[in-house]
């Protein structure tokens, strides 16, 4: 699957040719302009009264695509062939910059395009927006047969489209809007376009003022009055370079660049500035034209509505993320944030209703750590609510009613706690995060593929984490609820990847930057960690870093999964733990997928069997296995009484996004329940205030519906109980 990410260290300049003139564009420094707690400072000239907060999305297309990347926002699809790599156009490269090269593949079978899978504009029947882009036609397919080539298009229908029409062997620029009543608003008499020439185009829809406008190379081509009360066809997707018909004959052949979308109407001056590349001697681009091309008549951009959830555009490192709550214990807490402004930041901790600062901690934002900040505070009271604020110098950066956290209950006292486990989450906004919050989770454990990254390039790894951390409902939830995480194959490196993967140190660096765990393996090796939360201790295993890097500690003739160092760490932790329940959690499932893949414990069953034998020999009680990965939720109960001393449960929770894989819901003698359900998480309720202590697992979807559940207790997971039953 092909996806796109933006490198934060790309060169800021690239030339464009239009009518023999060179226009220079600076690279956009930003993405979505604000989080909902921040005010919007962007100012825009307004000749037509268009409303909005500014730039919705921007695609500079300045780095290579990779067929192994899948960040959940973009995908390149082939036509009649395998996925292929989209590369930069050598003729358009300047100082590392590039353009999107697309082949219609009508005859060649090498069809490429970019698809944004959720509605771009965020509103049903958006009433005002502007779309701009640079384009260059080239017959890359080599067949010369393409009659209509779309630069962008929405679905269903083509509510918004631009392309070239074939008329008497000449290609003319053409624009279309499709309305909800299926009327066509278009300009099909545009200028003739020759191959190999760069041009700029813009499309404006303004329902409030009743017009649609089409621009070419900064000049207004048409201003069409809209029928009264007419609205656009509802937009459910956004394609760049692809016609919905899918036959390849009407797809784009050539280059596309700097596609940008605004939720307001750009003025003629602003569009001309984009096409010419300068305004009053200042270089402009889709991101900064609204800031540099201001006129005496100004309009303050309104704050985004609470229910506004457009897809996240590419992050280039200039937007803040967080703050988020990481690891908490009964006497400590970790707070994480990212600010692209260098300097020292102070975390202040205080009690609700009392502004007296009881704890302070400082962290420094540096480029080396991608401006990520991590504060650790200790000497806190157990089971206590604390508020926090973050300051830079004398200025408060983050503060509000939602900025708080609870410390864990004392480990030596009975308590009731609730922890959520989930795997496989995309970078698209989802109500599942608010559902987790509303269900009263004390903490959240991310089991891997959270998010999908599929590269080891450090810039792109960090970019993916920035987008994931910026998902509005996720950020709102983790602002007050702690979370921990491990990884699986797609956030470690690539599908089915193991410890032999080149560049894994970059994956680890990004993980350490963006995951506020208490520890990250040992000696910069791996990311395994553990934490205690009241009556439960969670051991988060790393099933990627060491896999196949050395002979197994369980069988020297076979490869390892955990590695000797991690296995020794796990042994020591389990022996020292007095928690009622001990959860061994990882991204993989603890048995065999029964498919061609090898990234499961079934491939390393020699190590799982060794763990089970060791648990029995050392009488380690209260152990439960937790896995993810397979896009199916399952409950299994293994007959391990003879080996372990009690039955082992496995809880599989997947996926947190909308894609299920029914083929992995395979039969198994230990299988009790399963569900091919999207948007699922596992909620574990542990209660040690009763005897025996109880554990209830509830698989729940984002609508709050219980899919299935299981109840067990400490006696069922004990050697003593099993011995008594044997005697009886």
N, C-alpha and C positions, 0 to 999 in steps of 0.2 A: 504494500500500500504506500502510496506516495503522499507525503505531506510537506509542509513548508514551515520553516522557522527562520527567525531573523537574528543575525549576529550583531551584538552590541558594539563590536569593534570594527565594523565595516567602514570603508572610506566614505566621506560625506558627499562626494561630488561625482557626477556622471554627465556626459554631454548628450544632448538630443539634437537632431537635425530636423528642422521644419522650415520649408521654403528657403533653404540654404542658410538659415540662421541657426546659431548654436545657442541653446538654452541650458543653463546650469541649474540643477536642483539639489538642494541640501536634503539630507536624509532626515526623516521624521524622528523627533525625539519625544515619544509618548505613545500612548495607546488610548484607551478610554480615559477621559480626562479627570475623573474623580471617583472616589468612593463615596458612598452615600452619607458619610459623616462630614465630608469636606464641602466647602463652598467652591463655586466655579468662578474662576477669574477671567476666562476667555471673553473677549469683546469682539463683536463683528459688526461691520457696517451693514445697514439694512435699508435698501431702497424699496424692497417689496414686502417687508414685514414678516419674513419667514422666521419661525420660532424653532428653538432647539438648543441643545447645549454644545453643539459643534461636531467634531469629527467622531463618527461612529467606528470606522474601521479603515485601515490603510495597509495595502500590500505592496511593498517596494520591490519584491522579487529580485533581491540582490545577492542571494546565495544559492548554491546548488540544492536541488532536490535530491532525495535519496529514496530508493525503493524500499528501504527498510524502516522508514520513519512512519509513525502513526501516532499523532498527537490528538486525534479525535476532532480536529477542526477542519482540516483540509484533506482531500484525498485525490490522487490522480488515477484515472481509470483508463485502461486500455480498451481498444476496440478490435476484437478478433485476434488477440494475442496476449502474451504475458505482460505483467507490469514492467514498464521500462523507466529509465531515468530521464528526468527533465533537466536539461543543462542550461547554463548561461550561454547567451549568444556571443561568440567571440568578437563579432563586429561591434557590439554595443558595450563591451567591457572597458571601463576606465578606472584605473586604480582600484581594482577588485570589485567594481560594481557590475551589474548585469541586468538582463531583462528576461521575462518568461518566454521561452521558446515552445511553441505548440504546433503539433502536426495533426491535421485532421484525420489522417490515416484512412482516407476513403478507399484507397487501393492498397496501400502499404501495410495496413493492419497495425500501425504504430500510433494509434489515436491517443492523445494526451489532452487533459484539461484539468481544471481545479474546481472542486465542488465544496461549497460550504453547506453543511448538512442541516442547519437550522435557520430560521428566518433571519435575514440580515438586519432588517430595519427594526425589529422588535415590536412594532405596532401592527395590528390588523388594519389593513387598508391605511397605511401611513399617509398623512395629509400633506407633508412637505419633506422633500429631500433633494439632494444633488449628488450625482455620480459623475466622476471624472476619470479619465484614463489616457495614457499614451498608447498608440498602436502602430504597427508596421506590417503591411501585407507582404507575404512571400509564399510562393507555391512550394512548400516544403515537402508535400507528398509526392511531387514529381509527376502527377497525372494531369494537372491543369484543368480539372473538371469541376472544381468547387464553384458553385453558383451563389451561395449565400453563406457568409462566415460570421458568426456571432462573437463579439468581444465579450459580452456578458449577457446573462439571461436568468430570469427567475422562473420558478415553477410553482403551481401548474400553469399551463399555457405559456405565454411569454409576456407577463405583465410589464417587463422592462427588457428591452433588447437593443443592441446596436450591431450592425454588420455591414457587409458589402454586397450589393446586388449586381448581377451580371446583366448588362444591357448592351447589345451590339458589340460584344467583345471588350466593352469598357466596364470597369468596376466603379460603382457609385456608392458613396456613403449613405446609409439608410438608418433611420431611427424608428422605434415603435414603442408605444404604450398600449397595453390591453386593459380595458376597464372591466368592472364586475359584470356589466351587462353584455360583455364580449364585443363591445365596440372597439375599433382600432383607431388609435390616434397616432399618426405617423407623418414622417417626412421622407419620402422615397425619391426625392429629386436632388440629393446632395451632390457635392463636387466629385469629379472623377479622381480616383486614387490609383497611382502607379505603384508597382511592386518596389520594395526597398526604400520607401519614403516614410519617415516618422511623421505622425500627425497627432494632434490633441483633440479630444472630444469631451463634451459635457452634456448631461441630460438633467433637466429640472422638472419636477412635478410639484405643483403648488395648488392643492385643492382649495385651500382657504381663499386664495386670490383668483382661482379659476383659470389657470393657464399651465401649459406645458411648453418648455423651451428646449431648443436644440442648438448647440454651439459646435463649431468646427474651427480649430486653430485659433481659438479665442474670439471668433466673430459669431454673432447671433445669426443662426440660419433660419429659424422659424420660431414664432410665438403663436401657439394655437390655443384658442379659447376652449375651455372645457364645457361640455353640456352641464347645465345646472343640476347639482346633486349627484354628479357622477363620481365614482370612486374607482381606485385601482383594483384589479384582480388581486385577491389575497395572495401574499407571497409566502411560500413555504420552503424556499430554498434559493440558492444563489450560485450560478455557475459562471466561470470565467473561461471562455473559449469553447463552449459546448452548446449545441442545440438539443433541446429536450427529446427530439425525435430519435436520436441515438444512431442514425444511419451513417454518420461520418461525412456525408456529402455537404452538410451545412455547418460544419465546425470550422474553427479558426485555423488558418495556416499562416504562421508568422510570429511576430513578437508582440507582447503586451507588457505594459509597465505602469507602475505607480497608480494602481487602481485605488480610489478613495471614495468614501461615502460619508455625507454629512446629513444631519437631520434638520437642515435649514436651507434656504435658497441663497446660494452664492450670488454676489452682484456681478454685473458685467465687468467691473474693474478687477475683481478678484479672479474671475475666470481668465481674463486677458493676462493677468499677472502670471497665472499658472502656465499658460501657453507660451508666454515670452520668457519665463524663467526669472524675471526680476521685477521689482516694484520699487521705484525711487532709489535704484541702485542696490537694493538688497535682494539677495538670492531667495527665492521662495519655492515652495513645494506644497503638496496637498496638505501637509500638516501645519505649516506656519503661515500660510497666506492670510488666514483670518486674523492673525496677530500682527503681521507686518503691513497689511494693506488696509489700515483703518482710515476712515473718513470722518469728517466732523459729525455726521449723523451716526451715532453709535447705538447699539442695542446690547443690553446685558443678556447673555445666554442664560436661560432658565435652568434651574436644577432638574436633574432627571427625576421622573416619577418613581415612586417606590416600587411599582410593579414592572419597571423597565428593565428587561434582561436581554440586551443584544448579545450576539456572540462576541467573545473576546478577540480583539484584533491582535496582531503580533506585538509582542513586547520587545522593546529594544533596550531595556534596562533603566529607563528614566522614570518609572513609576514606582511609588512605594507599595509595599505589601504588608499586611498585618495591622496591628500586632496580633499575635496568636499565642495561646497558652500551650506550652509543651508539658513535659514531665512534671507531675506534682507528687509529693509524698506526704507523710503526716507532719513533716516539719520543714519542707522546702518547696520551691517552685521555680520553673524556668519560663521566661517570657521571651518570645521571638518577634522580630520585626525586620523590615528592610527599608532603608531610606537611601536613595542615590546621592544624597548630600553628605559629603565627608564631614567628620567631626565626632565629638564625644556626646553621647546621649545618656541621660539620667533616668532610671526607673525609680519611681516613688511608690511605696506601698503604704496604704492607710486603711483604717477600718471604716465601714459604712457609717455615715452620720458623724464622723469625726475626721477633720482635715489634718490632724496631727500625723506627720510622717513618722512611721515606726521602722521602716527599712529603706535603704537606698542602695542602688547598684548602678555601675557605669559600664557602658560598652562603647566601642569605637567602630564606626563604619569605615571600611577600607575597600579599595578596589580589588585587592587580592582575594577577599572573601565575598566578592560581589555585593558589597555594601550591606551584608546581613548582620544583624545585631542579635546578641544572645545575652540575656541577663539571668543570673542565678542568685536567688535569695534564700537564706537559711534562717534557722532559729524562729520559725513560725509555729503557731499553735495548731494542733490537729483539728480536723473537722471544723474549720473556721472559714468564713467568707471574708475575703480581702478585696479592696478596690485598688486600682493602679492608674497611674498616668505616666507619660513619657515626655521629657523636656529636652530641648537642645538650647543650652545657655539659659536665658531668661524666658524663652518662648515655649509654651506647651504645644507639643505636636499632636499627641493623642490623649483624649480624655472624654469621659462620658458615662452615662448610666450603665452601658453594656460592657464596660471595662472592669471586669472583676473575675475572681476565681475562688474555688473552694479547695482547701487542703484535704488530704485523705484522712479517713478515720485512723485512730491509733491501731497499730497492728496487733496489740496485745489485748484489745477489748472487742467484744462482740459488735457486729455491725451489719447493716444491709447496704449493699452496693450494687450498681448496675454499670456494666461495661458493654460497649458496642464493638463488634468486629465486622469488617467488610473488606472486600477486594474488588479490583477491576472497576475503577472510576475514571471517567473521561474528564476533560477540562471544560465541558459545557455546563452551564447552570442547571441545577436540578433541585427539586423540592425535597429530595431525600435527606439533605443536610438539615433542613428545618424540621423534618419529621424526627430525626435523631435527637435534635434539641428538645422538641416538644414531648418526646417520650421520657424525658428526664434522665438521660445518660449522664453518669458521673465522669466518663471518659470514653475515648474512641481509639481503637487500634486499627490502623490501615495495614492490610496484609500484603500489599504489593500490587503492581500495575496501577499505581495511584500516584502519578498519572502514567499514561503511555508515553514513552520517550523514544525508545528504539534507536538511539544513537549513543555514542560515547564522546562526541565532541563536547567539550566543557561548556562553550557558549550556548549550544543548543540544549544541553541538559539543564542549565540554569534557566534558560528561556522557558522551558516546559514547566519547571517548578514555579516560576513567577506567575505564569498563567493559571496554574492550578491553585496557588495560594490566593489568587485574586478573584476566584469564583465568588460572587457576592454572597449567596447563602452559606457556602462553606466558611468564608471569612467571618460572617456574622455568628456562626455557630462556635467556631474555635476561638473566638474572641473571649469567651468565658468558660469553655469546656476544654479540658486538656486532651491532647492527642499524642499518640506514639505511632511509630511505623517501622516496617521492614520493607524489603523489596522482593519482587519476583523478576521474571525474565525481561519484561518490557520496560521496567524502570531501572533494571540493572544494565541492560545493553540491548539485546535483540531477542527475538523469539527463540526459545529453547537454548539460550546462551548459557555457558558455564564459566568456570574460573579461568579457562584458557583464553578468554576474550581479550584481544588487545584494546587498550584504552580504559579498562575497568577502573583504573585509579581516578579517571575523570568522573565516572559515574559516582564513585564514592565521595569525591570532593563535593559534587553538587548535592548529594544526599546529606552530607554533614552540614553544608551551608543552610539547607532548607528544612531539615527535620530536627526539632528540638528534643531529641532523645537524651536520656541521662548519660549514656556512653555509646561508643561506636566501635565494637570489637576490641582488639588489643593490638598495640604497636602499629597502628594504621593499617591493620589487616581485618577486613570484614566490617560488618555493621551490627552484629548481634548485640543484644542488650536484654535487661530484665528490669522489672519494676514490681513493687509491692503496693497493693491498694486494699487496705483493710484485710479481709480474710482470704484474699486471693493473690497469688504471685504469678505473673505472666513472664514467660521466657520467650522472647522474640528471636527466632533462629534465622540465620543467614544461610540459605540453601543455594547460593550462587557463587560467592567469592572463592570458596575452596573446592568446589565441585570439579573433579577430574584433574586436580593439580598435584596429587600425591597418592600413594597407595592408601587404601582404607585402613584405619585403625582397627576395624572389625575383621578384615580379611585382606592381608597384604597382596593377594593375587587379584584383587578387584579395586576399582577406583573409589575414592572417597566422595562423600557428599558434604558432610559437616567439616571435615578436616580434624586432625588430632587436637589442635589448639582449642577449637570451639567445643569439641567433645569433652575435653578436660574441664573447661569452664562450665559446661552444663552439668557435669557430674558434681562439681564442687557446689554449685548453686542449689541443686536439688537436695543434696545432703544437708545443707545448712538451712533449708527452708522449713518453717513450722506453719506455713499457711494451710488452711483447710483444703484449698484447691490449688493445684499447680497446673497451669495451662501451657502446653508446648505448642506455640503458634508459628506458622510460616506461610509463605505464599503458595507452595505446592500442596497437592493432596498427599495423604499418607498411604496411598495404595496405587494401583496401576490404572491409568486412564483407559487402557485397552484400545489404544490407537497407535499410530506410528511414531508419536513423540516419545522422547526419553526423559523429559523434565518432570519426573514425579518420583515419589519414594519407591514405587514399584521397580524402578531401575536400580535402586540402591537398597533392595530389601535386606541385604546382609547387614546394613547399619541399623535399619529399623528393628530387625530381629535382635540384634545385639543390645539396643536400647531397652527393649522389652525384657530381655533376660536380666539385664542389670537392674531394672526397676524391681523385679521380683527378688533378686538376690539381696538387694539392699532395703527391701521392704519400704519403698517409696510409695506413699499412698496419695489418693486424691488427684491423680493425673488424668487430664483430658487432652486429646489431640485436636488442633484446629487448623484448617487449611482453606484455600481459596482457589483462584486461578481458572476453574473450568467452566464458568458462566452457567453453572447449575448449583443449586443448593441441595445438600444431602445430609442425612443423619445415619451414621453407622455405629453398630455396637459389636465389637469383636469378642469372640470367645477366647479370652486370654487368661482365664482363671488359673490354669495349670502353669503358665509361664510367668505371668505378672503377679498373680494373687487375686485379681479381680478383673472384670470386663473393662476393656478400654473403649471409650466413646471417641468417635471422630465427628466434629461439627465442621461442615463445609459451607461457607457463606460466599456466594458469588451469583450474579454481578451487581455492582452498585449502579451500573449504567443500563441501557436498554437492550443490549444484545445478548441473547441466550444461545447456547450450543446444545441442543437436545441430544445429539449423538454421543455426548460424553456422560449422559445419564445412564450408565451401563448397569446391567444386573450385577449383584454382588450378594453372597450369602449373608453378609453382615448388614445389608441395607435395610433400614427400618422405614424411613421417609425420604422423599425427594420432591423437588419442584423445579420446573423449568420456568422460572419467574424472573422478570427483569426488575431492576431497582429494589434489591433486597439487601437487608442487613440482619445480622444476628445480635440479639440483645440477651446478655447473660445476667440474670438476677441471682446474686449470691447472698445468702442470709445465714450468719453464724450466731444470731441471737436465739435460735432454736436448736434443739438437740434431737437428732444429728443435724449438722449444718446442711442446708439445701442449696441446690443449683438448678435453676430453671433456664432453659434455652428457648428463646422465641425467635423464629424466623419471620420477619415482618417486611412488608413493602412500603413504599413511600406514601401510600394512602392510609397507612395505619392498620391495614388488614393483616391478621395473623395467618401465615401460610401453613406452618405446623409448629409444634413445640415438643419439648421433652423435659421430664422431671427426673432428677436423681438426687442422691444425698451422700454425705460423707461415709455412712456405713456401707453403702453399696460399693464404694470405691476403697474398701479397706481389706486388709488381710484377715483381720479378726472376724469380720462378718462372714467372709467366704469360708474360713475355718469352721465356724459354728454351723454353717449350712452343710458343710461336708460331713460333720459328725452326725448331724440330724439324719 
